[in-house]
Amino acid sequence: MPPALPDSLTEVTPSWLSDALAEAGHLGAPIASLTIEPQPDNKGLIGDLAIVHLEYEGSSMRGPDCPVRLALKLPAQNPDSRRIGSMLNAYQREAAFYEHVAPHVEQVPRCFFNGSDRQRDRYVLAIEYIDGDPCDPALGATEQQARAGVDALASLHGEWWGRATEFDWMPGFDRGGVGGLASLWRQNLPVFTQRYRDSLPGDTASWALGFVPRLAGWSDGAADEPLTLVHADFRLDNLLFRDDGVMIIDWQTAMRAPPAMDLSCFLTTSLTIDQRREHEGWLIERYLSGLASCGIEVDRDWFGRSYDEHLLWWMGQFGNNLAHLEPDNAALEQALTAMVERVYWAGHDHDVGRLL
C-alpha cells in the first residue's frame, strides 16, 4: 500500500521516505536518518523545496538506488503561493509530467518518487539532486549559460515539435488555450500595475491592460501555429548548468504552445536589461539554427512576431501571478521586482504596444 503523503517538509521522516522509495522501486537500503535542508523561497515560488541528506542502514550499501542527497518538492505552505499553484493546476500537472513525459526527455533529472493524492491535495516529488554550476539570477546568465539555455530549448522544442498532442492531460493552445485567463487578468492586472507602477516603463502598463480583451482571440489564432512542448517558466532559477549541458526542473506549467513562449521568457528574465539588449539578437538566431539542425525551418517573420506577442503574454501573466503575492523576505521581493522590470523593459524595447 502506498504511504500516505506528507503535507509539509516537517512530516518527512526516514520511515516515510524509505517506504516511498521502496514503493517506487528505488530503495537500495533502508534509510537510517535524514537531514532536511529547506531552500530559499526564490528556489520554489509555488512549491516548498528542500535538499534531503540521507544515511542508510549498513554503511557499505551504496549504489544508484542509494543517493546521498535528493531534491524534495511539495506544494507551498504559503497560502498566496499555494493559491497561484492551484490556479495553474501546477501540482497535478507536474506529477503527470514526471509520470508520462520525463522518461522521454533527456534534460530532466531522474525521478525517485512521484506521489499524488488529489482528494487531499497532496503531492510529493523526490528527484535526483544535481549540484549545478554557480548561477546568480540577480547578475544574469553568463554568456556560456545563455548559449547552453538556448541550445537546450532548441533541442527540447525540436524533439517535441508537433508531438505533444500525445498527452491528453496536458493543456495547450490547441485545447482551450489561455483565453480563459482573461477574467483573472482583468481582476488582477490593475492591482499589479498599481503595486509595481514605479518599475513599469513608459506605456507598458497600459499595453498589458490593453491585451486583456484580446487574449482569447490571440490564443485562438496561435492554436493554428506550430506548437511544441514548452516548459512555460523557462527561467534561470529552473535550470541546472553543468559542463555536459543543462538539466531543467520545475515542470509545473508544461503545456503545448508556440515555441517563442519559452525563448522570450528565458531571454527577458534570465539576462539583465543591458545583457538582453546586447545579446538577444544573436541568441534568437542561435535558437533558430538549433531548430534547423533538428530539421525544422521556421519563417523568421512569423517567429519575430510570435516572440513579440509572447512578450505581451509574459507582461500579463507575470502581472496576474504576482498581483497578490506577498513575499516573505526582502530578497525575494527584490528578485521579483527585477524580473518584472526586465520583462516590461523588453516589451518597451520591442514596442509591443504596436500589436494592440
N, C-alpha and C positions, 0 to 999 in steps of 0.2 A: 504494500500500500504506500503511495507517495506520501512523504512527510508533509504535514501542514506548513504552509508558507508563513514566514515571519512577517510582521507588519513594519518592523523597523530594524535598523542595524543592531540595536541593543538586544534583540531577540535571537540573533545568530549565535549558536553555540557549537562546540566541537561535535557534539552528538548529532545536532540537526544537520550540519554540513556533511558529516560522514554519511548519514542516511540519504541525503540529497544526491551526493556524488555516486553513492552505491546504486541508487535508483536509476541514475543516468548512465550507469556502466562505466564510470570514470574514477573508481576508488581503488588505488593500488595498495593501501593500508589504512587502517582506522586512524582518524585524526586524534592526537593526544591533547593538543592545545592549539589555540589560535589567538592572534592579536589583531584587532580591527583598527585600522588607521583611516579615519574619515578624511575625505578630500574636501578642499575648499568649495564653496558654493559655485564658483565660476567653472568648476570642472563638471558640474552636473546640474544645469539650471532647473530642469524639471524632474530630476531624479537625485536620490542620495547615493553617492558613490564612495566606496572605500577600498583600500588595499588590505587584503587579509593575508597575514603571515601565518604559515602553517607549520606545525611539527607533528610528526607521525609516530605511532607506536612502532617500535623497532627501528632503531636509527639506521640500520642497513637498508631499509626499504626505500629505494629511490627509483624513479623512472618517469615516463611521460604521464602516468596517471597519479603521480605523487608530486604535484607542483608545490614549490615552497611559498609561492605567492599567487593569489588570484585577485582579479578585479571583481568586486561585488556591487551590484546595482539594484536598488529598489525605488519605487515611486517616492517622490519628495514628501517629506513630512511637513514642510512649509505649505500652508493652505493655499497661498496665492500661486505658488509654483505647481502644486497638485492640481489646481483648477485649470491651469494652462495645459498641463499634460492630459487631463481628462478631456478638455475641449478638443484637443488634437487627436484624441484616441491613441495617444503616443505609446502607452504601455502595452496595449493589446497588439499594436502594430509591430513594435519591436520584437515581441515574443513570436509573432508569426514570421517575421523576417528571419530570425535565427533558426526557426524550425524548417522553413521552406526554401529560403534563398541563400543564407550564409554558407551552406555546404558547397555552393557553386560559385562563390566569389573569393578570389584569391586574396584580396586585400582586407579580409576580415579576420580578427583573432579567433582562435579556437574556442568553442563554447563547451564548458564543462557541465553546466546545469542551466536549464531554461524552464522555470516553473510559472504556471499561470493558474489563478483561481479567480475567474471573472465574477463569480457570485459574491465573493468577499472583497473584490477589487484589490487583489494582492498579486504581485509579480516579483520574481527574483531571477536575476541573471548573474551567472558566475562565468567569467571568461578569462582567457589567458592574460596574465599580466605581462605587458611589454614595456620595458624600460627604454623609452624613446629618447632621441637626441634632445638636448635643451631647446626649448621653444618658448618665446615670450610674446604673447599676442599684443601686449602694450607696445612693444617695439616693432611689431610687424614681422612678417616672414622674411627670412633671408632669401637672397636670390636663388640659392640652391633649393630651399624649401618650396619656393614659389614654383620653380620648374617641376619639382617632384610632385607637388599637388596637382598641377595642370596635367602632367603625364598620367597620374593615377586616374583622374577624371576621364581623360580621353580613352584610356583602356577600359574603364568600367562602362562608360556610355557606349563605346563601340561594341563591347561584348553583348550588351543587352538591347541594342538598337532594335526597336520594334518587337522585342520578345517578352517584355514584362507583362503582357496580357495573359501569360500562363497562370497568373496568381489571382484568383477571384477575390481574395480578401484585400488586395492592395488597391487603395484609392488611386484615382488618376484623372487626368483631364478628359479622357475618353469615357469616364464613368461618373458623370455628375460634375466633374471639375471642381473648381474652387469658388464658383459663383455664389454658393450658399453661405460663404463667409461675409457677404455684403452687409447683412444686418448687424453682425458683430462689429465690423469695421465702422459702420455708421454710428454705432453706440460708443465705441472705444477710441476712435481716432481723434475726436475733439478733446478728449481727456489727455491723450498722449501729446498732441501738438501744443496744448497749453502747458503741460508739465515740462516739455523739452524745448519750449519756444526759443530759448537762448542758444540752442545748439543747431537750429534748423536754418540754413542759409537761404537768403532771397525769398522766392515764392514757393519753395519746395513744400511747405506745409499745406498750402492751398492746392498744390498739384496732387498730393496724397489724398486729400479730401475729395478732389475732383475726380479721382479714379474710382471712387466707391460706386457710383451709379453705372460705371462702365465695366465693372469687374466681371459680371456674369457674361456679358457679350464678348469680352476679351477671352474669357475662359472657353466659351463655346467655340470661338474661332480657332483657338490654339489646339483644340481637340483634333483638328484636321491636319495639324503639322506633325513632323516626325517626333515620336515620343520614345523615351527610353527609361530605364530605371534610374531615378535620381535619389540622392541622399536627402536633399531638401533642407539641409542645415550644414552645408559643407564649409565649415569654418576651421581656423587653425586649432581651436580648442578640441575639435573632434578628429584630429589627425595625429598619428604617432609616427614620427620620422625615424628611419634607421638607414644605415649605409646601403642596405639592399632594397630600399623602397619605402612605401608608405602603407600603414595599416589604418583603416577607417573604423571609427567607433560611433556609438550613439545613432542607431538606425531607427529612431522612434518616429521619424517623419517620412520614411521611404515611400515613394509613390511613382506613378508613371507621369512624366511631364516632359516638356521641351528641355533639351539639354542646357540651354542658357540659364535655366533656373539655378543650377549648381555653380556654373562658372561665374556668373555675376555675383553670387553670394560669396564665393571664395575670394575673388579679386577685390571686392569692395570692403569686406570685413577683415580680411587677413593681411592686408597691406595698409600702411599708413596712407594718408591722403597724398602726400608727396611721392611715396613709393608707387602708388597706383598711377598717378599722372605720368610717371617716368616709364613704367614697365608694362602697363595694361595692354598697349597695342601689340607688342611682340609676344606677350603671353597668350593673347587670344589667337594669334597666328600659330603659335606652337600647339595650342589645343586643336585647332582645325587640322593642322598637319598630322597630329596624332590620330585623329579620326580617319584621315586619308590612309594612314598606314594600316588601319583596320578595314580598308576597302569602302569607307563611307565618305563620299564627297557631298558637301552641303553648299548651297548658294550663299555667298558671302553677304549679299544684301539682305537676304532673309535673316541670316543669323545676327547681323548687326542690329536689325530692328527688334528681333526677339530679345537680344541682350538688353536693349534699352527698355523694352516693355517689362522685362523682369526686374529692372531697377525700380520701376514704379511698383511692381508687385512687392518687392522687399521693403520699400518705404512704407507701404500699407501694412504688410504682415508683421514686420517688427513693431510697428506702432500699435497694432492690435494686441500683440502678445505682451508688450511692456507697459501698456497703459495703466494697469492697476498693480503691477508688480512692485513691491516694496522690498528692496534688497536689505539683507540683514547686516551688511557691513559696508564701509566706505569704499573698499577696494572693488567690490562687485558693482557698486553704483558708478564708480569711475570707469570700469570696463564697459558697462552697458552704455554709458554716455559716449564713450569713444566710438563704440560700434555704430551708434545712431549717427554721430557726426560723419563718420566715414561713408556710410550708405547714402545719407542725404546729400553730402557734397558730391558723391559720384553722380547722383541724379541731377544735381545742379550743373556739373561739368558737362554732362551729356545732354542737357537741355531737354529732359524727358517731358517737360510740360507741353512741348510741341505735339506730343502724341494725343493729347486730350481734345 
